[in-house]
């Protein structure tokens, strides 16, 4: 069992390892930091902020203000550009430092959770913290995205800090900890607004904790928990207030973000239409874009865009069109709720079944998976056979496409990634079981992970799972804690 001094040394080595791995990855697998459209958008926002053009996603005048993206990451980029120069490659090295910071927070979170796992000692907690930090340092998904200017780079340390503070508050209620947790959840929300329902749920967790204590007639504790719940919710609102007031002043709308309207139209409604019509439309393909075009055309005809008053300012007209397209999308979803839910959970299932081979194979070999000559989506092929009861055919297809015909390297990669996914699932569930003595913390980690897995739906890519990784690696460390503690 390691001492405190040994634990400190091990933690420092983990921080160095994180920085070394990310830097080496960037050197051996260089990418254009603003190649993805989302990354280019963040880059543009930072440039416009530095140039005094406001928070705008436009290259040319009139530089209309937007609330499509949350403000914190563009502000972070703008600060980095101000210090280092407006070169995306330089900002990437700031993101390496954010990864190192996240590792430090994960180590601390692992220690806190580890001490709660089945009543284990602080020494076991230190070991679990080190294991969580090592798993995060070696995590391949975060490595792959470090080189792109995505808001997840800033969201990861904020999520790790928010989880750490929430665990601390659930362990022993204190007003100060509740305030700090509220600050960091609010900052995380200003980085990536799709976690807004998660933040509401965290506030609800504080409220339920207060009610639970009140039911058990512990009046003094109940008052403390009620105060903590109020402080948490109040602080989150205070953190959001300046941005919401800005949106009201410059756009005339009380919103945190308009991203949900965009996602409703660009993703949910299109996926729903695809499901209703029985089409196989992958996100951003020509079929997908054609369905979105139909939606825009419907909004154009319904709201008579061709006869709009020319006196309407360009920025106001663009925002109004955005709202009207969202209204059409909202009606499509509300008219076909079953198709919406089916399309959403199909996307999640596809992502969970996809072991990532079509991403990692080209990253490691420089060639597309299609060059192997075997199917990319074996689960779809097996599903077609299973739907007609042809179990033998499904198993035969798996044997052919992943053993007989697959090149050795491709087969090893696919089976290795599949084994890793099964192992992650098993250890994660085992970690939750070991936290049965701390049910509120188990609920926090399980709920956060589940929320982030289910939220993306039709566009459930591994990028959107990044914020769940700090909590997941902690659960994995707790899940293998028997080996760590020698029990």
SEBA-474422 format. One record per residue (C-alpha): residue number from 1; y, x, z; chain; residue in three letters. Coordinates in Angstrom, 2 decimals. Layout:
// residues N
SITE   num        c2        c1        c3   cadena   residuo
SITE   NUM         Y         X         Z        A       ALA
...
//
This chain:
// residues 487
SITE   num        c2        c1        c3   cadena   residuo
SITE     1      0.00      0.00      0.00        A       UNK
SITE     2      3.36      1.51     -1.00        A       UNK
SITE     3      6.14      2.26      1.49        A       UNK
SITE     4      9.77      1.19      1.08        A       UNK
SITE     5     10.70      4.62     -0.27        A       UNK
SITE     6      7.86      4.57     -2.76        A       UNK
SITE     7      8.83      1.04     -3.78        A       UNK
SITE     8     12.42      2.12     -4.41        A       UNK
SITE     9     11.27      5.06     -6.54        A       UNK
SITE    10      8.89      2.81     -8.48        A       UNK
SITE    11     11.69      0.32     -9.10        A       UNK
SITE    12     14.00      3.02    -10.45        A       UNK
SITE    13     11.23      4.21    -12.77        A       UNK
SITE    14     10.77      0.64    -14.01        A       UNK
SITE    15     14.47      0.38    -14.82        A       UNK
SITE    16     14.30      3.64    -16.76        A       UNK
SITE    17     11.14      2.46    -18.52        A       UNK
SITE    18     12.86     -0.76    -19.59        A       UNK
SITE    19     15.79      1.11    -21.08        A       UNK
SITE    20     13.52      3.66    -22.76        A       UNK
SITE    21     11.23      1.05    -24.33        A       UNK
SITE    22     14.12     -1.05    -25.66        A       UNK
SITE    23     15.92      1.98    -27.04        A       UNK
SITE    24     12.76      3.30    -28.67        A       UNK
SITE    25     12.07     -0.11    -30.19        A       UNK
SITE    26     15.56     -0.22    -31.70        A       UNK
SITE    27     15.08      3.28    -33.10        A       UNK
SITE    28     11.68      2.65    -34.67        A       UNK
SITE    29     12.28     -0.97    -35.74        A       UNK
SITE    30     15.98     -1.13    -36.68        A       UNK
SITE    31     17.43     -4.54    -37.58        A       UNK
SITE    32     20.77     -5.93    -38.64        A       UNK
SITE    33     22.17     -7.40    -35.38        A       UNK
SITE    34     23.98    -10.23    -37.17        A       UNK
SITE    35     21.41    -11.03    -39.86        A       UNK
SITE    36     20.35    -14.39    -38.31        A       UNK
SITE    37     22.94    -17.11    -38.82        A       UNK
SITE    38     23.27    -17.78    -35.08        A       UNK
SITE    39     23.94    -14.09    -34.42        A       UNK
SITE    40     26.57    -14.00    -37.14        A       UNK
SITE    41     28.22    -17.01    -35.53        A       UNK
SITE    42     28.50    -15.28    -32.16        A       UNK
SITE    43     29.90    -12.20    -33.89        A       UNK
SITE    44     32.50    -14.33    -35.67        A       UNK
SITE    45     33.51    -16.07    -32.45        A       UNK
SITE    46     34.05    -12.71    -30.76        A       UNK
SITE    47     36.14    -11.42    -33.69        A       UNK
SITE    48     38.32    -14.54    -33.70        A       UNK
SITE    49     38.84    -14.30    -29.95        A       UNK
SITE    50     39.93    -10.66    -30.26        A       UNK
SITE    51     42.25    -11.51    -33.14        A       UNK
SITE    52     43.97    -14.31    -31.25        A       UNK
SITE    53     42.56    -17.04    -33.51        A       UNK
SITE    54     40.96    -18.90    -30.67        A       UNK
SITE    55     37.39    -20.04    -30.15        A       UNK
SITE    56     36.65    -20.75    -33.81        A       UNK
SITE    57     33.60    -20.47    -36.06        A       UNK
SITE    58     35.63    -20.10    -39.27        A       UNK
SITE    59     36.25    -17.02    -41.41        A       UNK
SITE    60     39.44    -18.42    -42.92        A       UNK
SITE    61     42.35    -20.65    -41.78        A       UNK
SITE    62     42.84    -23.18    -40.26        A       UNK
SITE    63     40.45    -21.71    -37.64        A       UNK
SITE    64     39.48    -25.05    -36.14        A       UNK
SITE    65     38.49    -24.91    -32.46        A       UNK
SITE    66     34.83    -25.58    -31.74        A       UNK
SITE    67     32.57    -26.44    -28.84        A       UNK
SITE    68     29.39    -25.97    -30.87        A       UNK
SITE    69     28.62    -22.76    -28.95        A       UNK
SITE    70     29.09    -22.11    -25.25        A       UNK
SITE    71     31.87    -19.62    -24.42        A       UNK
SITE    72     30.39    -16.99    -22.11        A       UNK
SITE    73     28.36    -14.88    -24.54        A       UNK
SITE    74     31.15    -14.72    -27.19        A       UNK
SITE    75     33.50    -13.64    -24.39        A       UNK
SITE    76     30.97    -10.97    -23.38        A       UNK
SITE    77     30.78     -9.76    -26.99        A       UNK
SITE    78     34.56     -9.77    -27.33        A       UNK
SITE    79     34.83     -7.65    -24.19        A       UNK
SITE    80     32.22     -5.24    -25.56        A       UNK
SITE    81     34.04     -5.03    -28.89        A       UNK
SITE    82     37.31     -4.36    -27.08        A       UNK
SITE    83     35.77     -1.46    -25.16        A       UNK
SITE    84     33.47      0.02    -27.82        A       UNK
SITE    85     34.87     -1.20    -31.12        A       UNK
SITE    86     33.93     -4.25    -33.13        A       UNK
SITE    87     30.58     -2.93    -34.31        A       UNK
SITE    88     27.54     -5.13    -33.59        A       UNK
SITE    89     25.29     -2.05    -33.26        A       UNK
SITE    90     27.35     -0.88    -30.29        A       UNK
SITE    91     27.13     -4.24    -28.59        A       UNK
SITE    92     23.34     -4.00    -28.85        A       UNK
SITE    93     23.33     -1.10    -26.40        A       UNK
SITE    94     25.16     -3.29    -23.89        A       UNK
SITE    95     22.28     -5.69    -24.31        A       UNK
SITE    96     19.85     -2.90    -23.41        A       UNK
SITE    97     21.77     -2.56    -20.15        A       UNK
SITE    98     21.46     -6.32    -19.62        A       UNK
SITE    99     17.69     -5.94    -20.05        A       UNK
SITE   100     17.66     -3.22    -17.39        A       UNK
SITE   101     19.65     -5.51    -15.09        A       UNK
SITE   102     17.18     -8.32    -15.73        A       UNK
SITE   103     14.30     -6.05    -14.74        A       UNK
SITE   104     16.03     -5.28    -11.45        A       UNK
SITE   105     16.53     -8.99    -10.77        A       UNK
SITE   106     12.93     -9.77    -11.72        A       UNK
SITE   107     11.69     -7.14     -9.26        A       UNK
SITE   108     13.77     -8.75     -6.52        A       UNK
SITE   109     12.63    -12.24     -7.50        A       UNK
SITE   110      9.00    -11.10     -7.51        A       UNK
SITE   111      9.40     -9.72     -4.00        A       UNK
SITE   112     10.94    -12.94     -2.72        A       UNK
SITE   113      8.29    -15.16     -4.28        A       UNK
SITE   114      5.51    -12.73     -3.37        A       UNK
SITE   115      6.37    -12.95      0.31        A       UNK
SITE   116      6.00    -16.72      0.11        A       UNK
SITE   117      2.66    -16.62     -1.71        A       UNK
SITE   118      0.00    -17.78      0.74        A       UNK
SITE   119      1.93    -16.22      3.64        A       UNK
SITE   120      1.63    -12.63      2.47        A       UNK
SITE   121      3.43     -9.68      4.09        A       UNK
SITE   122      6.57     -7.92      2.87        A       UNK
SITE   123      4.39     -5.05      1.60        A       UNK
SITE   124      2.47     -7.43     -0.64        A       UNK
SITE   125      5.78     -8.89     -1.75        A       UNK
SITE   126      7.03     -5.43     -2.74        A       UNK
SITE   127      3.85     -4.83     -4.73        A       UNK
SITE   128      4.21     -8.16     -6.52        A       UNK
SITE   129      7.85     -7.41     -7.28        A       UNK
SITE   130      6.84     -4.11     -8.84        A       UNK
SITE   131      4.13     -5.81    -10.88        A       UNK
SITE   132      6.60     -8.45    -12.13        A       UNK
SITE   133      9.07     -5.72    -13.07        A       UNK
SITE   134      6.40     -3.80    -14.99        A       UNK
SITE   135      5.34     -6.92    -16.88        A       UNK
SITE   136      8.94     -7.60    -17.82        A       UNK
SITE   137      9.58     -3.99    -18.88        A       UNK
SITE   138      6.55     -4.15    -21.19        A       UNK
SITE   139      7.26     -7.64    -22.50        A       UNK
SITE   140      7.22     -7.48    -26.29        A       UNK
SITE   141      9.16    -10.66    -27.01        A       UNK
SITE   142     12.31     -9.58    -25.21        A       UNK
SITE   143     12.05     -6.19    -26.92        A       UNK
SITE   144     12.05     -7.86    -30.34        A       UNK
SITE   145     15.21     -9.85    -29.66        A       UNK
SITE   146     17.26     -7.16    -27.91        A       UNK
SITE   147     18.57     -5.96    -31.27        A       UNK
SITE   148     20.08     -9.32    -32.28        A       UNK
SITE   149     23.34    -10.78    -31.04        A       UNK
SITE   150     21.82    -13.85    -29.43        A       UNK
SITE   151     23.13    -15.50    -26.27        A       UNK
SITE   152     19.69    -15.11    -24.68        A       UNK
SITE   153     20.60    -11.47    -24.01        A       UNK
SITE   154     23.12    -12.63    -21.40        A       UNK
SITE   155     21.17    -15.71    -20.38        A       UNK
SITE   156     18.16    -13.68    -19.21        A       UNK
SITE   157     19.89    -11.87    -16.30        A       UNK
SITE   158     21.82    -15.02    -15.39        A       UNK
SITE   159     18.60    -17.05    -15.27        A       UNK
SITE   160     16.85    -14.39    -13.21        A       UNK
SITE   161     19.76    -14.29    -10.76        A       UNK
SITE   162     19.94    -18.10    -10.60        A       UNK
SITE   163     16.21    -18.38     -9.90        A       UNK
SITE   164     16.42    -15.65     -7.25        A       UNK
SITE   165     19.28    -17.40     -5.43        A       UNK
SITE   166     17.58    -20.80     -5.69        A       UNK
SITE   167     14.35    -19.40     -4.24        A       UNK
SITE   168     16.37    -17.85     -1.41        A       UNK
SITE   169     18.10    -21.18     -0.75        A       UNK
SITE   170     14.82    -23.11     -0.77        A       UNK
SITE   171     13.33    -20.57      1.62        A       UNK
SITE   172     16.15    -20.92      4.14        A       UNK
SITE   173     19.03    -23.30      3.56        A       UNK
SITE   174     22.47    -21.72      3.72        A       UNK
SITE   175     25.74    -22.93      2.30        A       UNK
SITE   176     26.63    -19.49      0.93        A       UNK
SITE   177     23.37    -19.19     -0.99        A       UNK
SITE   178     23.74    -22.71     -2.39        A       UNK
SITE   179     27.25    -21.82     -3.59        A       UNK
SITE   180     26.04    -18.62     -5.26        A       UNK
SITE   181     23.15    -20.47     -6.87        A       UNK
SITE   182     25.60    -23.05     -8.21        A       UNK
SITE   183     27.83    -20.32     -9.63        A       UNK
SITE   184     25.00    -18.62    -11.51        A       UNK
SITE   185     23.47    -21.85    -12.81        A       UNK
SITE   186     26.94    -22.85    -14.00        A       UNK
SITE   187     27.40    -19.50    -15.75        A       UNK
SITE   188     23.97    -19.85    -17.34        A       UNK
SITE   189     24.99    -23.28    -18.61        A       UNK
SITE   190     28.17    -21.78    -20.10        A       UNK
SITE   191     25.93    -19.28    -21.91        A       UNK
SITE   192     23.30    -21.66    -23.30        A       UNK
SITE   193     24.05    -25.37    -22.86        A       UNK
SITE   194     20.53    -26.54    -23.68        A       UNK
SITE   195     19.60    -25.89    -20.04        A       UNK
SITE   196     21.95    -28.63    -18.83        A       UNK
SITE   197     19.14    -31.03    -17.87        A       UNK
SITE   198     17.41    -28.20    -16.03        A       UNK
SITE   199     20.57    -27.60    -13.98        A       UNK
SITE   200     20.71    -31.33    -13.17        A       UNK
SITE   201     17.06    -31.13    -12.07        A       UNK
SITE   202     17.81    -28.14     -9.81        A       UNK
SITE   203     20.57    -30.17     -8.17        A       UNK
SITE   204     18.07    -33.00     -7.78        A       UNK
SITE   205     15.64    -30.56     -6.14        A       UNK
SITE   206     18.23    -29.83     -3.45        A       UNK
SITE   207     18.79    -33.58     -2.94        A       UNK
SITE   208     15.06    -34.32     -2.71        A       UNK
SITE   209     14.66    -31.46     -0.24        A       UNK
SITE   210     17.35    -33.04      1.92        A       UNK
SITE   211     15.67    -36.44      1.74        A       UNK
SITE   212     12.31    -34.90      2.59        A       UNK
SITE   213     13.70    -33.32      5.72        A       UNK
SITE   214     15.47    -36.56      6.66        A       UNK
SITE   215     12.24    -38.53      6.32        A       UNK
SITE   216     10.64    -36.14      8.80        A       UNK
SITE   217     13.50    -36.88     11.24        A       UNK
SITE   218     14.88    -33.36     11.34        A       UNK
SITE   219     18.50    -34.49     11.46        A       UNK
SITE   220     20.18    -31.10     11.83        A       UNK
SITE   221     18.24    -29.63      8.90        A       UNK
SITE   222     18.88    -32.77      6.87        A       UNK
SITE   223     22.63    -32.35      7.34        A       UNK
SITE   224     22.41    -28.72      6.24        A       UNK
SITE   225     20.41    -29.65      3.15        A       UNK
SITE   226     22.81    -32.46      2.27        A       UNK
SITE   227     25.69    -29.99      2.55        A       UNK
SITE   228     23.82    -27.45      0.42        A       UNK
SITE   229     23.11    -30.08     -2.25        A       UNK
SITE   230     26.75    -31.12     -2.30        A       UNK
SITE   231     27.96    -27.53     -2.48        A       UNK
SITE   232     25.55    -26.69     -5.30        A       UNK
SITE   233     26.53    -29.67     -7.45        A       UNK
SITE   234     30.23    -29.25     -6.69        A       UNK
SITE   235     30.26    -25.57     -7.57        A       UNK
SITE   236     28.42    -26.17    -10.87        A       UNK
SITE   237     31.07    -28.74    -11.80        A       UNK
SITE   238     33.88    -26.36    -10.81        A       UNK
SITE   239     32.42    -23.59    -12.99        A       UNK
SITE   240     32.21    -25.97    -15.95        A       UNK
SITE   241     35.62    -27.58    -15.37        A       UNK
SITE   242     37.88    -25.06    -17.21        A       UNK
SITE   243     35.73    -25.21    -20.35        A       UNK
SITE   244     35.42    -29.00    -20.29        A       UNK
SITE   245     39.19    -29.36    -19.77        A       UNK
SITE   246     39.76    -26.99    -22.69        A       UNK
SITE   247     37.58    -29.16    -24.92        A       UNK
SITE   248     39.47    -32.24    -23.83        A       UNK
SITE   249     42.82    -30.61    -24.53        A       UNK
SITE   250     42.09    -29.05    -27.93        A       UNK
SITE   251     39.46    -31.47    -29.26        A       UNK
SITE   252     40.19    -34.67    -27.36        A       UNK
SITE   253     36.62    -34.88    -26.03        A       UNK
SITE   254     35.10    -34.62    -22.55        A       UNK
SITE   255     32.12    -32.46    -23.52        A       UNK
SITE   256     30.47    -29.24    -22.46        A       UNK
SITE   257     29.17    -28.69    -25.97        A       UNK
SITE   258     28.67    -30.46    -29.29        A       UNK
SITE   259     25.45    -28.54    -29.89        A       UNK
SITE   260     23.33    -31.54    -28.92        A       UNK
SITE   261     24.97    -33.64    -31.62        A       UNK
SITE   262     24.25    -30.85    -34.10        A       UNK
SITE   263     20.63    -30.51    -32.97        A       UNK
SITE   264     20.18    -34.28    -33.01        A       UNK
SITE   265     21.18    -34.38    -36.68        A       UNK
SITE   266     19.82    -31.05    -37.92        A       UNK
SITE   267     16.53    -31.13    -36.02        A       UNK
SITE   268     15.47    -34.30    -34.19        A       UNK
SITE   269     16.49    -36.88    -36.81        A       UNK
SITE   270     15.11    -34.81    -39.70        A       UNK
SITE   271     11.80    -34.27    -37.90        A       UNK
SITE   272     11.65    -37.99    -37.12        A       UNK
SITE   273     12.24    -38.92    -40.78        A       UNK
SITE   274      9.57    -36.43    -41.82        A       UNK
SITE   275      7.09    -38.02    -39.40        A       UNK
SITE   276      7.94    -41.57    -40.50        A       UNK
SITE   277      7.43    -40.68    -44.18        A       UNK
SITE   278      4.31    -38.62    -43.58        A       UNK
SITE   279      5.88    -35.48    -45.03        A       UNK
SITE   280      5.00    -31.93    -44.07        A       UNK
SITE   281      8.47    -30.48    -43.63        A       UNK
SITE   282      8.84    -27.12    -41.91        A       UNK
SITE   283     12.26    -26.40    -40.37        A       UNK
SITE   284     14.89    -25.07    -42.81        A       UNK
SITE   285     12.67    -25.44    -45.90        A       UNK
SITE   286     13.97    -27.23    -49.00        A       UNK
SITE   287     12.25    -30.46    -47.94        A       UNK
SITE   288     13.85    -30.24    -44.51        A       UNK
SITE   289     17.29    -29.64    -46.00        A       UNK
SITE   290     16.81    -32.50    -48.45        A       UNK
SITE   291     16.13    -34.90    -45.58        A       UNK
SITE   292     19.22    -33.66    -43.79        A       UNK
SITE   293     21.22    -34.17    -46.97        A       UNK
SITE   294     20.07    -37.80    -47.06        A       UNK
SITE   295     21.31    -38.24    -43.51        A       UNK
SITE   296     24.74    -36.81    -44.39        A       UNK
SITE   297     24.92    -39.02    -47.47        A       UNK
SITE   298     24.16    -42.07    -45.34        A       UNK
SITE   299     27.02    -41.15    -43.00        A       UNK
SITE   300     29.33    -40.62    -45.98        A       UNK
SITE   301     28.61    -44.06    -47.38        A       UNK
SITE   302     28.60    -45.88    -44.06        A       UNK
SITE   303     31.95    -44.49    -42.92        A       UNK
SITE   304     33.58    -44.36    -46.38        A       UNK
SITE   305     34.46    -40.68    -46.43        A       UNK
SITE   306     35.73    -40.96    -50.01        A       UNK
SITE   307     38.68    -43.20    -49.01        A       UNK
SITE   308     39.75    -41.47    -45.81        A       UNK
SITE   309     43.45    -41.17    -45.16        A       UNK
SITE   310     44.57    -37.79    -46.50        A       UNK
SITE   311     46.96    -37.55    -43.54        A       UNK
SITE   312     44.08    -36.83    -41.14        A       UNK
SITE   313     44.26    -33.14    -40.17        A       UNK
SITE   314     41.44    -31.02    -41.56        A       UNK
SITE   315     40.08    -30.01    -38.14        A       UNK
SITE   316     40.15    -33.57    -36.81        A       UNK
SITE   317     38.45    -34.84    -39.97        A       UNK
SITE   318     35.67    -32.23    -39.68        A       UNK
SITE   319     35.04    -33.14    -36.05        A       UNK
SITE   320     34.99    -36.84    -36.89        A       UNK
SITE   321     32.47    -36.29    -39.67        A       UNK
SITE   322     30.34    -34.29    -37.24        A       UNK
SITE   323     30.35    -37.22    -34.80        A       UNK
SITE   324     29.54    -39.76    -37.51        A       UNK
SITE   325     26.57    -37.77    -38.81        A       UNK
SITE   326     25.37    -37.55    -35.20        A       UNK
SITE   327     25.73    -41.32    -34.88        A       UNK
SITE   328     23.52    -41.88    -37.92        A       UNK
SITE   329     21.00    -39.41    -36.50        A       UNK
SITE   330     21.06    -41.18    -33.13        A       UNK
SITE   331     20.24    -44.48    -34.82        A       UNK
SITE   332     17.32    -42.94    -36.72        A       UNK
SITE   333     15.85    -41.59    -33.49        A       UNK
SITE   334     16.41    -44.84    -31.57        A       UNK
SITE   335     14.85    -46.88    -34.40        A       UNK
SITE   336     11.70    -44.70    -34.43        A       UNK
SITE   337     11.10    -43.50    -30.84        A       UNK
SITE   338      7.35    -43.04    -31.34        A       UNK
SITE   339      7.88    -40.88    -34.45        A       UNK
SITE   340     10.54    -38.88    -32.61        A       UNK
SITE   341      8.20    -38.13    -29.68        A       UNK
SITE   342      5.29    -37.36    -32.00        A       UNK
SITE   343      7.35    -34.93    -34.09        A       UNK
SITE   344      8.76    -33.30    -30.95        A       UNK
SITE   345      5.44    -32.67    -29.26        A       UNK
SITE   346      3.78    -31.63    -32.50        A       UNK
SITE   347      6.35    -28.86    -32.74        A       UNK
SITE   348      5.64    -27.75    -29.19        A       UNK
SITE   349      1.87    -27.83    -29.79        A       UNK
SITE   350      2.20    -25.80    -32.99        A       UNK
SITE   351      4.18    -23.19    -31.13        A       UNK
SITE   352      1.71    -22.98    -28.25        A       UNK
SITE   353     -1.26    -22.65    -30.64        A       UNK
SITE   354      0.48    -20.04    -32.80        A       UNK
SITE   355     -0.42    -16.75    -31.12        A       UNK
SITE   356      2.42    -14.91    -32.86        A       UNK
SITE   357      0.39    -12.94    -35.38        A       UNK
SITE   358      2.70    -13.87    -38.27        A       UNK
SITE   359      5.57    -12.32    -36.34        A       UNK
SITE   360      3.89     -9.25    -34.92        A       UNK
SITE   361      1.86     -8.24    -37.97        A       UNK
SITE   362      4.91     -7.58    -40.20        A       UNK
SITE   363      6.78     -6.04    -37.25        A       UNK
SITE   364      4.00     -3.50    -36.71        A       UNK
SITE   365      2.81     -2.91    -40.28        A       UNK
SITE   366      5.83     -3.73    -42.42        A       UNK
SITE   367      3.76     -6.19    -44.47        A       UNK
SITE   368      3.63     -9.99    -44.34        A       UNK
SITE   369      0.56    -11.64    -42.84        A       UNK
SITE   370     -0.12    -13.21    -46.24        A       UNK
SITE   371     -1.10     -9.77    -47.57        A       UNK
SITE   372     -4.24     -9.93    -45.41        A       UNK
SITE   373     -5.62    -12.66    -47.68        A       UNK
SITE   374     -6.54    -14.98    -44.80        A       UNK
SITE   375     -4.94    -18.21    -43.62        A       UNK
SITE   376     -1.92    -17.95    -41.38        A       UNK
SITE   377     -2.48    -21.26    -39.56        A       UNK
SITE   378     -6.18    -21.45    -38.80        A       UNK
SITE   379     -5.67    -24.23    -36.25        A       UNK
SITE   380     -4.36    -26.60    -38.93        A       UNK
SITE   381     -7.37    -25.82    -41.10        A       UNK
SITE   382     -9.75    -26.45    -38.18        A       UNK
SITE   383     -7.88    -29.62    -37.27        A       UNK
SITE   384     -8.43    -31.05    -40.75        A       UNK
SITE   385    -12.19    -30.61    -40.29        A       UNK
SITE   386    -12.25    -31.91    -36.74        A       UNK
SITE   387    -10.40    -35.09    -37.74        A       UNK
SITE   388    -13.39    -36.08    -39.88        A       UNK
SITE   389    -15.92    -34.91    -37.30        A       UNK
SITE   390    -16.94    -31.73    -39.15        A       UNK
SITE   391    -17.23    -29.47    -36.11        A       UNK
SITE   392    -19.52    -26.99    -37.88        A       UNK
SITE   393    -17.07    -26.63    -40.75        A       UNK
SITE   394    -14.21    -25.97    -38.33        A       UNK
SITE   395    -16.15    -23.22    -36.55        A       UNK
SITE   396    -17.24    -21.75    -39.87        A       UNK
SITE   397    -13.62    -21.61    -41.01        A       UNK
SITE   398    -12.67    -19.79    -37.80        A       UNK
SITE   399    -15.49    -17.27    -38.33        A       UNK
SITE   400    -14.53    -16.65    -41.96        A       UNK
SITE   401    -10.74    -16.45    -41.50        A       UNK
SITE   402    -10.65    -14.48    -38.26        A       UNK
SITE   403    -13.83    -12.36    -38.32        A       UNK
SITE   404    -15.52    -11.95    -41.71        A       UNK
SITE   405    -12.63    -11.93    -44.18        A       UNK
SITE   406     -9.83    -10.65    -41.95        A       UNK
SITE   407     -9.01     -6.91    -42.10        A       UNK
SITE   408     -9.95     -5.15    -38.88        A       UNK
SITE   409     -6.37     -4.56    -37.75        A       UNK
SITE   410     -5.34     -8.13    -38.41        A       UNK
SITE   411     -8.42     -9.51    -36.64        A       UNK
SITE   412     -7.88     -7.31    -33.59        A       UNK
SITE   413     -4.24     -8.34    -33.42        A       UNK
SITE   414     -5.03    -12.08    -33.66        A       UNK
SITE   415     -7.84    -12.06    -31.11        A       UNK
SITE   416     -5.87     -9.78    -28.80        A       UNK
SITE   417     -2.84    -12.07    -28.86        A       UNK
SITE   418     -5.08    -15.09    -28.28        A       UNK
SITE   419     -6.73    -13.40    -25.29        A       UNK
SITE   420     -3.31    -12.49    -23.93        A       UNK
SITE   421     -2.15    -16.12    -24.17        A       UNK
SITE   422     -5.24    -17.36    -22.38        A       UNK
SITE   423     -4.76    -14.70    -19.72        A       UNK
SITE   424     -1.10    -15.63    -19.24        A       UNK
SITE   425     -2.02    -19.28    -18.83        A       UNK
SITE   426     -4.79    -18.53    -16.34        A       UNK
SITE   427     -2.77    -16.12    -14.22        A       UNK
SITE   428      0.27    -18.41    -14.30        A       UNK
SITE   429     -1.76    -21.34    -12.96        A       UNK
SITE   430     -3.37    -19.06    -10.42        A       UNK
SITE   431      0.08    -17.91     -9.31        A       UNK
SITE   432      1.17    -21.51     -8.80        A       UNK
SITE   433     -1.96    -22.14     -6.72        A       UNK
SITE   434     -1.18    -19.13     -4.54        A       UNK
SITE   435      2.26    -20.63     -3.94        A       UNK
SITE   436      0.80    -23.83     -2.51        A       UNK
SITE   437      2.22    -22.81      0.88        A       UNK
SITE   438      5.73    -22.84     -0.68        A       UNK
SITE   439      5.59    -26.04     -2.79        A       UNK
SITE   440      9.34    -26.20     -3.44        A       UNK
SITE   441      9.33    -22.73     -4.99        A       UNK
SITE   442      6.19    -23.54     -6.99        A       UNK
SITE   443      7.91    -26.69     -8.25        A       UNK
SITE   444     11.01    -24.70     -9.20        A       UNK
SITE   445      9.08    -22.11    -11.24        A       UNK
SITE   446      6.67    -24.59    -12.81        A       UNK
SITE   447      9.45    -27.03    -13.67        A       UNK
SITE   448     11.68    -24.34    -15.19        A       UNK
SITE   449      8.86    -22.97    -17.33        A       UNK
SITE   450      7.71    -26.42    -18.47        A       UNK
SITE   451     11.26    -27.50    -19.33        A       UNK
SITE   452     11.90    -24.42    -21.46        A       UNK
SITE   453      8.54    -24.82    -23.24        A       UNK
SITE   454      9.05    -28.48    -24.07        A       UNK
SITE   455     12.75    -28.51    -24.92        A       UNK
SITE   456     12.79    -26.95    -28.45        A       UNK
SITE   457     10.36    -29.45    -29.98        A       UNK
SITE   458     10.27    -29.12    -33.80        A       UNK
SITE   459     11.96    -25.70    -33.66        A       UNK
SITE   460      9.87    -24.32    -30.80        A       UNK
SITE   461     10.16    -20.60    -31.59        A       UNK
SITE   462      9.53    -17.79    -29.13        A       UNK
SITE   463     13.25    -17.03    -29.02        A       UNK
SITE   464     13.83    -20.27    -27.13        A       UNK
SITE   465     11.15    -19.34    -24.61        A       UNK
SITE   466     12.93    -16.13    -23.58        A       UNK
SITE   467     14.75    -17.65    -20.55        A       UNK
SITE   468     11.37    -18.64    -19.08        A       UNK
SITE   469     10.05    -15.06    -19.09        A       UNK
SITE   470     11.54    -13.92    -15.72        A       UNK
SITE   471      9.83    -16.80    -13.93        A       UNK
SITE   472      6.60    -16.44    -15.89        A       UNK
SITE   473      6.13    -12.73    -15.16        A       UNK
SITE   474      6.68    -13.46    -11.46        A       UNK
SITE   475      3.94    -16.11    -11.56        A       UNK
SITE   476      1.66    -13.64    -13.35        A       UNK
SITE   477      2.29    -11.03    -10.67        A       UNK
SITE   478      1.51    -13.54     -7.93        A       UNK
SITE   479     -1.55    -14.68     -9.85        A       UNK
SITE   480     -3.03    -11.20     -9.81        A       UNK
SITE   481     -1.88    -10.53     -6.26        A       UNK
SITE   482     -5.45    -10.34     -4.89        A       UNK
SITE   483     -5.93     -7.07     -6.74        A       UNK
SITE   484     -2.50     -5.81     -5.74        A       UNK
SITE   485     -3.00     -6.46     -2.03        A       UNK
SITE   486     -6.58     -5.29     -1.91        A       UNK
SITE   487     -7.80     -8.67     -0.64        A       UNK
//
